Structure formats: structure tokens, C-alpha cells
Amino acid sequence: DVQLQASGGGLVQPGGSLRLSCVVSGFTLDGYAIAWFRQAPGKEREGLSCINTSGRTYYMDSAEGRFTISSDNAKNTVYLQMNSLKPEDTAVYYCASPAGWGQGTLVTVSS
């Protein structure tokens, strides 16, 4: 049974940081790439970053320079470190793979 469990969201002040985690089960990270997406209220879902099975990372413009994706294969976990957060980063963040989607974790950036 494939599952992706995203966590780590919460309320953070502008300029702050959060680290999101995506724990996968039912497959291993050397089998599928993992990507992070987000969906802000009233907006379409957008891709942020991806890490492939070789550990190579990719970033969309909205994530480049502030977000860092990484993986711990021993823990079957992919992380998204988010720094210098802005109010416009407020969204539900999802992790996904070709095998399925996680349930999302809410990030709210507000003072």
C-alpha cells in the first residue's frame, strides 16, 4: 500500500523557516522521484521542487534560492527546507510521486 505522509507545516512569521517532511511507505526512494507542490487559496497547484532517484534536485523559480529539497533514504523521507518565508508562501504543501500523493500540510506565513 503506497502512502506519502507530509508533515511539518504550521504558522510562521515572515522571514522565518520551516522544514517539511514527506515519509513514504510502500516503495523506496530509489524507485521513484519525489516532488513538492503547493496550492494557495484560490490558486492552481504549482510545482516547487523535485528530487530524482539519483539525488539530483530541481527547482521551479518560486522555490529557487529559498527552498532546499533533500532525502534520507534510510528513513524513506524527503524534506523541503523553506527559508525566508513570505506571506505569499501560505499554501497547502503536498509531496507526490508517480506512485501517489500525500495529504498535504498547511503552511501559514503571517505576523
N, C-alpha and C positions, 0 to 999 in steps of 0.2 A: 504494500500500500504506500503510494508516494505521498509524502507530506512535506510542505515547506512552512516553517513557523517563523514569522517575523516578529521581532520584539525590540524594545529599546526606545520607543517613541515617548513623547511627553511634552511638557511645557518648558520652554527655554527662552531666555531673554535674547534680544537681538545681539549679535556678536558672539553668542555662546556656541557650545559644541554638543553634539550627541553622537553616540555610536549605536547604530542599528545592527542587529544580528539576525541572521537567517539560518536556522537549523534545519537541515534536510534529512529525511529518512526515506527508506525505500529505494534509494540509489546512492551512489557515491559521487563526490565532486570530480573524480577523474572520468566520470561518464558523461556529464552534461555541463555546459556553461550555465552560469547563474547571472541574472541581471536584476538591477534595481529600477523600479519605476515609481512614479508618484502621480497622484491625482489631486489637484487642488479643487476646492468647492467651485462648481460651475465651469470647470475647465476639463479639457480632454486629458486622458492619461498620457504622460510623457516618459520616455526612457531617459535614464540618468547615466548608468554605468553598467559594464559587463565584465566578467572575468571568465576566460575560457578554461578548458581542461588543462592547458599548459601553464596557466597562471598569468597569461597575458591579459592586460587590462585595457579597457576602452572607456572613454568618457564623452558624453554629449557636452555641448557648450555650457549648459546650465550647471553642470557639475564640475567642469574642468577647473582645477586650481583650488577648489574649496573642499571637494569630496574625494575620499580615497577608498577604493574597494580593495578588499583583501580576503584571503581564505585561510582556514586552518583545516586541512584535510583530515587530520587526526580526530577533529571534533565534528567533522562534516558541517562546518559552519562558514558562512560568508558574512563579512562585515561591511558596513558602509560608515566610515568615519566622516562626519559632517562638521566643518568648522566655519566660523564667521557667518553664522546663520542669519538670515534676513526674514522679515515678516512674509515676504513672498515665497519663502520656502515652506510655509504652512501647507500641509497636504497629508493625505494618507499615503504611506510609503509601502510598496509591495516588493517582494522578491519573487522571481519567476524563473522557470527553466522550461525547456521543451517538454519536460515531464509533468509540469503543472504550475499552479500559482499558490502563493501564500495568502493569508487572510488580510494582511495589511496592518500597519501600526501607525497611529496618528501622531504627527509632529506639529506642534503649535509653537510658533515663534512670536512672542508678544511681550511687551513690557507691562 
